[in-house]
Amino acid sequence: MARGGRCAVIGSLTAPTAARRRCENARVTPLPPRPTPFVPALRDGVAASRVGVGDGRFPSVLAFLVARFPAVADWPERLTRGDVLDARGHPLAAQARVATGDLLWYWRDPPPEPRVPFELALLHRDEHLVVVDKPHFLPAIPAGRHLRETALVRLRAELGIATLAPIHRLDRETAGVLVFSVRPPDRGAYHALLRDRAVHKVYEAIAPWRDDLAFPLVARHRLEQPERDGFMQVRVVAGEPNAEARVGLVERLGDRLARYRLEPLTGRTHQLRVQMNALGLPIVGDRIYPALWPEPAPGAAPDWSRPLQLLAREIAFTDPVTGEARRFTSRRALALTAGLPG
């Protein structure tokens, strides 16, 4: 009655006062709050994964999981341990029934990862943002064989904030400033900054010295990434430029090298590494553009003494949530700890 029918009539200005007040009170009665969806707690900083049942023809939870993830052999053990939960957080038995639309939670069980022997440094923390100084060799987010040894999982474990998510990308090989959003409702506003190119980024790099280039200069190239599984190399191709960066000289470093200031005006995968290589200034330590040192065998630890000489020095923007002028600066310094190839 509060949302239509007779209430709409007696709630008019011509209705008796008492009746109109009763109807107005009914109309503004708040709806009961929607229940908060269950999200499992972190385990050593690792968030649970979820999978929806798109087809309920399976006779049991175990049958569904085996069909959905055929490469995983230990679903019976996980179910016995209570490591598979329903949408309300209750452990599921192997023979429990599933129906179309059901939601299941589970934790990944990856093989052990070698420890990256460098630590994150906390630069800033408030209710909206967490900012860290990421070391070389540490991936920003889980991907492929990297899960626990990532900046995101380490931070979730140390700070206990399950909702952390990075608002921009930083390569595993690149060190420096990495910004995380704390609150999911804020995330879209921060991502819009990147989309609208409203973030100013400054990088530093050590690369060969060339006396035939006049600095500062603006590099403009067209970059494309071939569709090849597992192959990350981006290439410069002919066509309208889609990548732009300012390159300035900071200082000479002996006869062969120099320190450069890089300001990307666009944000494409491996952009600075590709563009510096295209200028004849391959960044020292880069294994892809070009391959200066051989890639270690799968499972082998990298050569920690030869990091990519690329540092995300600074990031600045007007905070879309608080309106503050934000500027975060890395405290790290590029340093050649091993000799150059050749």
N, C-alpha and C positions, 0 to 999 in steps of 0.2 A: 504493500500500500504506500510505502514511503517514496517509491520511485515512479509512480504513475497512477492511472485510474482515478479513483475518487479523490485521492490526495491532491492531484493536480487541479481539481476543481475547487475544493474547499480551501486550498492554499492560495487562492487568488485574493486580490486586494479587496474584493467586495464580500468575502466570506467573513463570518463572525470572528472577532479578534482571538478568542480562546482557541477556536478550531484552527485558525491560521497558524498560531504559535505551535500547536501540537504537530501540525504538518511540517512546519519549518524545522522543528527539532528532529523529526523523523528523517527528513532529507539529509541532514548534516551528520547523522549517526555514522561514525567511521566504520568501514568494513574491517573485519578481523584481519590481523596481519597474516601474510602468506608465510608458511613455514620456511625456514632457511634450509636450502638443500644440504644434505650431508656431504661433507668432504673429509676423507680420512686424514689423520695426522701424518706429518712428515716422519720418515724413517731415515735418520742420519742425513737429513736435508733433502731426501729424495721424495718427491710427491708421488702418490699413487696414480696409476693410469686407469682409464675407464674405457669400457667397450659396451656398445649398445647391441641388443639382440634384434637384428633386423628381420629374422625369420624364426618363428617359434616352433618349427617342426622337429627340433632336436628333443630327444627324450629326457635329457638331463643336462645339468650344468657342465659336467665333464665332457659329454659328447659335443656340446657347443664349443667349448674352449679348444678341444683337440682339433675340431674342424676349422675353427677360426685361426688358430695359431699352430699349424702342423709342425713347425720347426721346434716347438717347445715340448720337451719330453717329460717334464716333472710336474705336470698339472695335478696328478693324484697326490703327490707329496705336498704341494702348496695348499690344496683343498683340505688335506688332513691337518695341516698346521693352522688353518683358519686364515690363510692369506688371500682368500677371494671373498669379497663382501657384496651384499646386495645394496640397493640404493639407500637403505636406511642404516647401513653399517653393520648388519648382522652377518657373521660368517656363514658361508654356504657349504652344504654337504655335497659330495660328488654326485649323488643321485637326485639332488633337488631338481624340481621342474623349472623350466624357463618358458617364458612367453614372449611373443613379439612386443617390443617396446621396453623390455626389462633393461636395467642398467647395472653393470657389474663393475666393481673396483678390484684392482690387483696391483701388486708391486713388481716391477721389473727385477730380474735376478741376473744381472750381467756378470761376466767373468771379472776377476780382480783387475784393477787398473794400476799401472805404475804411478807412484806419487810424483807430481810435479813439485820439485824442491824449492819452490818460491811461494811467497805469501801475498795475499791481497792486503792492501793498506786502505783503511777506511778514511775517506776525505770528508764526508758529510753524511748526516742522517737527520731526518725530521719525519713528520707524519706522512709526507708525500713522496720524498725521494731518499734513496740511499745511493751514495756515489763512492766508488772505489778506484784505487790505482791498481790496475790489473798488471801482473807480471807477464813477460814473454812466456810462450809455450802453454799457457792455461786457456782452454777454450772458454768462451763466454757462456754458452748454453749447451745442454746435452745434445749430442748428435753422433750417430754412428757408434764407435766403440768408446766414446767419451760420455760418462755419466756423472759419477761422483767427483772426478777430477775436472770440474768446471767451476767457473766463478759463481754461477747461479746456485748450484747445489751446495758449494762451500758456504756461501752467504746464508742460505736458508738454514743450514745446520748451525752456524755460529749465532745468527740473530733470532732464529725461531720465527721468521716471517714467511709463512707459506705462500703469500700472495705476491712475492717479489717477481718482477719481470723486467727485462732490459727494454729500454725505449729506443735503443739504436744498436747497431752492429759493431763489433770489433773482432778482427780476425784472431785466431789462436796464436799466430806468430807475432801479433802486434801488442805492445804494452801501452799502458796509459789509462786515461780517464774513461770510465764506463759508468753510465747512469741507469739506475733501476727505479721503476715506479713501485710504490708500496700498495696503493689502493686501486683495485680494479676499476671503480667508476672514473678515476682520473686518466686511465690509460689512453683512451681515445684522444683526449686533448693533447697529451704529450706526443703521441704518434703523428697527430696533425702538424706539429711543428716541423717534423722531418719531411712530411709530404709537401708542406708549403715552403720548404727551404728557409725556415725562420730560425735556424740554428747555425751559429758561427763556430766552425771547428778549425783548430790549428794543429798541425802535426810537425814533427821534426824527423829528418832522415839523414843518414850518412851514406853518401854515394860518391862515385868518382867525380873528380874535378875536370871541367871542360872549359878551356879558355876561349872557345869559339862561340859560346853562348852568352848573350847579354841578359843579366838579371836585374830586376825581376821580369818574369815572362808569364804569359798565360798559355797553358797547354790545353788544346782542344782536339779531341779525337772521337771517333766512333768506336765503341766497344761492343763486342758480342761474345756470348759464351756458347760454344757449340754444344749440342745436345748429345753428350757422351757420358754414359753412366760412370760415376766415380772420378771423372776428370774435371778438375776445377779451372783449368787454364782459360783465361779470358783473352781475346785477341783484338788487336786493332785492325779494323777493316775500312774499306772505302765507304764514303757516304756522309750524310749530315751528322755533325758531331753531336753526341749525346752525353759526353763527359767533359767537364771543364775544371781546371784547378790553377791557382796561382802558385808559382814557384819562385822563391827568393833565396838568395845566398846569405847565410848567417856568418860563416867563417871558413877559411881554408884550414885544412888539417894535413899539414905536410905537403908533399909534392903530388900525391895521387888522389887525395880525398878532400871532401868538403862537407860541411853541415848545412842542410837546406831547411827552409821554412815552407811548409806546404799547406795551402788553404783550399780544400775541395769546395767547389761551388755546386757540384752535383754529388750524388751518393750512389755509386754503382759498385758491384762486387769487385774487390781487388783494384779499385780504380787508381789509387796513387801508385801502387806497385807497377801496374801496366803502363801508366802514362810516363813514369820516370824511366822505365826501360825503353819506351818508345823514343824518348828524348836522348837516348844514349847514356842515361844515368841510372843503371840498375842499382837498386838499394842493396847495400852490403848484407850478406846473409840470406838473400832471397833464394829459395830452392826451386822456384817456378818461373820467375821472370828476370833473368834466365836461371837455370839450375847451376848455382855456383858450387854447391857441394852435393854429393849424392844423398838421396833420401834414405833414412835408416830402414832396415828390414822391418816387416810387420811385427809388432810386439816389442821391438827394440827401443830403448830409450833414446831420445834425440841427443845431439851433442849440445849439452847445456851451455858450453862455452862459446857457441856461435849463434846467438839469437839474431833474428832479423832486426836490422838497425832502423826501426820505424817506431815512433812513439806518438801516441795521441796526447799532445801536450796540453790542449785547452779546449773547453766547450763552453759556449755562452748562449743564453737565450732569455727571453722574458717569459717567466713561468705563467702558463695559461690558467693555472688553478689559483695561485696566490697573487699574481700580478707583479711579483718581485723580479728584479734583474738578477739573474743567476750567472755565476761564472765559477768554473771549477778548473783547477790547474794541477797537473801531475807534478809530483815531487821526484820523479825518477829522472835519471840522466842516461843518455846513450853512451856506451863505452865499449870500445873494441877490446875484447878479452882474449882474442885469438888472432893469429896472423891472417892476412888476406890470401886467397887462393892464387896459385901461379907464382 
